Amino acid sequence: MKTIFIALLGGLALAQTPLSVAENANGKNLYSQRCAICHGADIKGTGPLANKSQPPTPDLTTTAFKKRLRDYPGVIVSSVILRPNGDLIPRTLRENGVKIAPFAWGVKDFRDLNQYMTDVISKAR
């Protein structure tokens, strides 16, 4: 049985059929290359730059974040697109001498990243 996930972000509709971890190598690669430096491989805010930003990088496996993810399924994608903390991510990278190449995000990339992170978060204890 397939489930469909739909999130509306500024008029952008993201429909998604869940992928297995093996099928979602793109999501895992995007996370590893662009997110783990702060959020850590475990998504618990344990990356090398986690405590070098203000506020510090949050643990995305907390009960509060899991509830937020349930209530607002597009929260991961909207955080990447809208950057609710303004310049926090680029500033933290810049201040710590970390250069991440620009990336032309596509809808599939957002879907894959969201699915990968949602899967990891849902399995975290």
Residue frames relative to the residue before (quaternion, step in Angstrom):
aa qw qx qy qz dx dy dz
M 1.0000 0.0000 0.0000 0.0000 0.00 0.00 0.00
K 0.2284 -0.7786 0.5723 0.1190 3.59 -0.74 1.04
T 0.1950 -0.7466 0.6202 0.1411 3.52 -1.16 0.68
I 0.2737 -0.7459 0.5866 0.1567 3.53 -1.15 0.63
F 0.1849 -0.7641 0.6140 0.0699 3.55 -0.96 0.98
I 0.0001 -0.7977 0.6028 -0.0186 3.58 -0.78 0.96
A 0.0226 0.7683 -0.6387 0.0341 3.56 -0.91 0.99
L 0.2164 -0.7640 0.5928 0.1346 3.56 -0.94 0.84
L 0.0202 0.7926 -0.6056 0.0677 3.53 -0.72 1.12
G 0.8283 -0.1708 0.0839 0.5270 3.54 -0.32 1.21
G 0.7395 -0.4018 0.2234 0.4917 3.57 0.98 0.81
L 0.5933 0.5484 -0.3684 0.4600 3.59 1.26 -0.12
A 0.1732 -0.7891 0.5816 0.0951 3.58 -0.61 1.07
L 0.1104 -0.7789 0.6160 0.0401 3.54 -0.89 1.00
A 0.0408 -0.7787 0.6261 0.0019 3.57 -0.40 1.19
Q 0.0186 -0.8345 0.5479 -0.0549 3.53 -0.81 0.99
T 0.1910 -0.7128 0.6618 0.1320 3.48 -1.12 0.80
P 0.4943 -0.6897 0.4271 0.3124 3.62 -0.64 1.03
L 0.2500 -0.7513 0.5979 0.1246 3.53 -1.07 0.85
S 0.4797 -0.5993 0.5256 0.3666 3.54 -1.19 0.39
V 0.6642 -0.4936 0.3634 0.4280 3.58 -1.22 0.38
A 0.6398 0.5324 -0.3292 0.4459 3.60 0.98 -0.79
E 0.6894 0.4676 -0.2745 0.4803 3.59 1.04 -0.79
N 0.7234 0.4506 -0.2319 0.4689 3.57 1.19 -0.51
A 0.1045 0.8168 -0.5542 0.1213 3.57 0.87 0.93
N 0.6021 0.5687 -0.3589 0.4305 3.60 1.06 -0.68
G 0.6677 0.4991 -0.3011 0.4630 3.59 0.88 -0.91
K 0.6574 0.5032 -0.3026 0.4723 3.56 0.96 -0.87
N 0.6592 0.5028 -0.3079 0.4667 3.60 0.95 -0.86
L 0.6428 0.5120 -0.3286 0.4655 3.59 0.92 -0.85
Y 0.6559 0.5057 -0.3129 0.4649 3.56 0.91 -0.89
S 0.6741 0.5105 -0.2954 0.4446 3.59 0.83 -1.00
Q 0.7403 0.4349 -0.2239 0.4611 3.57 0.93 -0.92
R 0.8204 0.2900 -0.1128 0.4797 3.60 1.00 -0.76
C 0.7782 0.3576 -0.1744 0.4858 3.63 1.12 -0.41
A 0.6388 0.5924 -0.3278 0.3653 3.58 0.98 -0.89
I 0.5417 0.6303 -0.4118 0.3738 3.61 1.11 -0.50
C 0.7484 0.3003 -0.1931 0.5590 3.59 1.14 -0.56
H 0.7607 0.4032 -0.2182 0.4595 3.59 0.77 -1.02
G 0.4317 -0.7092 0.4595 0.3155 3.61 1.20 -0.34
A 0.6499 -0.5290 0.3807 0.3908 3.55 -1.24 0.45
D 0.7146 0.4512 -0.2419 0.4767 3.59 1.14 -0.65
I 0.4302 -0.7258 0.4255 0.3272 3.61 1.35 0.01
K 0.5352 0.6512 -0.3826 0.3783 3.59 1.24 0.36
G 0.5801 -0.5992 0.3791 0.4010 3.59 1.19 0.36
T 0.4755 0.6968 -0.4008 0.3575 3.56 1.11 0.76
G 0.4000 0.7335 -0.4694 0.2856 3.60 1.25 0.22
P 0.7040 -0.4952 0.3082 0.4052 3.59 -1.24 0.35
L 0.7406 0.3669 -0.2368 0.5107 3.62 1.13 -0.46
A 0.3200 0.8064 -0.4606 0.1874 3.60 1.28 0.06
N 0.7854 0.3102 -0.1630 0.5103 3.59 0.87 -0.86
K 0.5744 0.6025 -0.3724 0.4103 3.57 1.25 0.24
S 0.6420 0.4551 -0.3436 0.5125 3.57 1.24 0.21
Q 0.2432 -0.7409 0.6032 0.1676 3.55 -1.27 0.40
P 0.4479 -0.3119 -0.7986 0.2537 1.59 -0.92 2.28
P 0.6397 -0.5129 0.3886 0.4202 3.60 -1.23 0.33
T 0.6364 -0.5372 0.3984 0.3843 3.56 -1.23 0.53
P 0.3785 -0.7570 0.4844 0.2215 3.60 -0.77 0.97
D 0.4821 -0.5918 0.5618 0.3190 3.50 -1.37 0.40
L 0.2429 -0.8128 0.5171 0.1140 3.59 -0.45 1.21
T 0.6115 0.5517 -0.3613 0.4372 3.60 1.25 0.12
T 0.4220 0.7136 -0.4683 0.3056 3.59 1.25 0.12
T 0.6485 -0.5107 0.3970 0.4012 3.54 -1.26 0.41
A 0.6438 0.5326 -0.3230 0.4444 3.59 0.97 -0.84
F 0.6878 0.4535 -0.3034 0.4788 3.61 0.88 -0.83
K 0.6169 0.5369 -0.3594 0.4494 3.62 0.98 -0.73
K 0.6296 0.5139 -0.3319 0.4789 3.60 1.04 -0.76
R 0.6441 0.5227 -0.3143 0.4617 3.59 0.95 -0.89
L 0.6466 0.5192 -0.3048 0.4685 3.57 1.02 -0.84
R 0.6436 0.5002 -0.3126 0.4877 3.60 1.07 -0.75
D 0.7059 0.4736 -0.2636 0.4561 3.59 0.90 -0.96
Y 0.7854 0.1392 -0.0421 0.6016 3.57 1.10 -0.79
P 0.2037 -0.8508 0.4690 0.1213 3.60 0.35 1.22
G 0.7011 0.4560 -0.2823 0.4699 3.62 1.10 -0.44
V 0.3303 0.7993 -0.4663 0.1861 3.59 1.25 0.13
I 0.6358 0.5173 -0.3451 0.4572 3.63 0.97 -0.70
V 0.6883 0.4744 -0.2817 0.4710 3.55 0.83 -0.99
S 0.6689 0.4930 -0.3181 0.4564 3.60 0.87 -0.86
S 0.6134 0.5405 -0.3525 0.4554 3.61 1.09 -0.59
V 0.6480 0.4953 -0.3161 0.4846 3.58 1.04 -0.72
I 0.7102 0.4622 -0.2640 0.4608 3.59 0.88 -0.95
L 0.8037 0.3551 -0.1555 0.4515 3.56 0.69 -1.12
R 0.1835 -0.8138 0.5256 0.1667 3.60 1.19 -0.45
P 0.1153 -0.8497 0.5104 0.0658 3.59 0.46 1.15
N 0.6992 0.4256 -0.2726 0.5056 3.61 1.17 -0.43
G 0.5640 -0.6477 0.3696 0.3546 3.57 1.16 0.56
D 0.8372 -0.1713 0.1721 0.4900 3.53 -0.79 -1.12
L 0.3006 0.8100 -0.4748 0.1677 3.62 1.25 0.09
I 0.7048 0.4609 -0.2835 0.4587 3.60 0.75 -0.99
P 0.7003 0.4445 -0.3058 0.4673 3.65 0.67 -0.94
R 0.6441 0.5289 -0.3251 0.4469 3.61 1.00 -0.81
T 0.6511 0.5109 -0.3177 0.4627 3.60 0.92 -0.89
L 0.6518 0.4990 -0.3152 0.4763 3.59 0.94 -0.86
R 0.6685 0.5169 -0.2912 0.4483 3.57 0.86 -1.01
E 0.6936 0.4895 -0.2772 0.4500 3.60 0.84 -1.00
N 0.7383 0.3787 -0.2166 0.5144 3.59 1.18 -0.47
G 0.5335 -0.6894 0.3655 0.3263 3.56 1.29 0.39
V 0.4662 0.6644 -0.4527 0.3692 3.57 1.18 0.54
K 0.1113 -0.7898 0.6019 0.0396 3.55 -0.81 1.04
I 0.0508 -0.7627 0.6448 -0.0017 3.52 -0.79 1.10
A 0.4836 -0.6920 0.4557 0.2821 3.55 -0.72 1.10
P 0.5596 -0.5788 0.4625 0.3714 3.59 -1.08 0.67
F 0.1275 -0.7942 0.5926 0.0433 3.55 -1.12 0.65
A 0.3077 -0.7367 0.5754 0.1775 3.58 -0.91 0.92
W 0.2229 -0.8132 0.5279 0.1015 3.57 -0.01 1.33
G 0.1415 -0.7545 0.6355 0.0829 3.52 -1.09 0.83
V 0.6907 -0.4656 0.3399 0.4366 3.57 -1.24 0.31
K 0.6406 0.5272 -0.3293 0.4508 3.61 0.94 -0.83
D 0.6330 0.5323 -0.3346 0.4516 3.59 1.00 -0.77
F 0.6570 0.4967 -0.3094 0.4754 3.60 0.93 -0.87
R 0.6386 0.5242 -0.3221 0.4623 3.58 0.96 -0.85
D 0.6906 0.4906 -0.2831 0.4497 3.56 0.83 -1.01
L 0.6561 0.5005 -0.3153 0.4688 3.59 0.93 -0.86
N 0.6491 0.5180 -0.3131 0.4607 3.57 0.92 -0.91
Q 0.6777 0.4908 -0.2969 0.4602 3.59 0.87 -0.92
Y 0.6462 0.5184 -0.3242 0.4566 3.60 0.91 -0.88
M 0.7036 0.4609 -0.2788 0.4635 3.58 0.77 -1.01
T 0.6317 0.5304 -0.3331 0.4568 3.59 0.97 -0.80
D 0.6498 0.5141 -0.3163 0.4621 3.59 0.97 -0.82
V 0.6723 0.4877 -0.2996 0.4694 3.59 0.88 -0.93
I 0.6570 0.5124 -0.3076 0.4595 3.58 0.92 -0.91
S 0.6762 0.5086 -0.3040 0.4379 3.60 0.88 -0.90
K 0.7055 0.4477 -0.2587 0.4847 3.60 1.14 -0.58
A 0.5435 0.6395 -0.3973 0.3713 3.59 1.25 -0.31
R 0.2373 -0.7558 0.5959 0.1320 3.52 -1.17 0.66
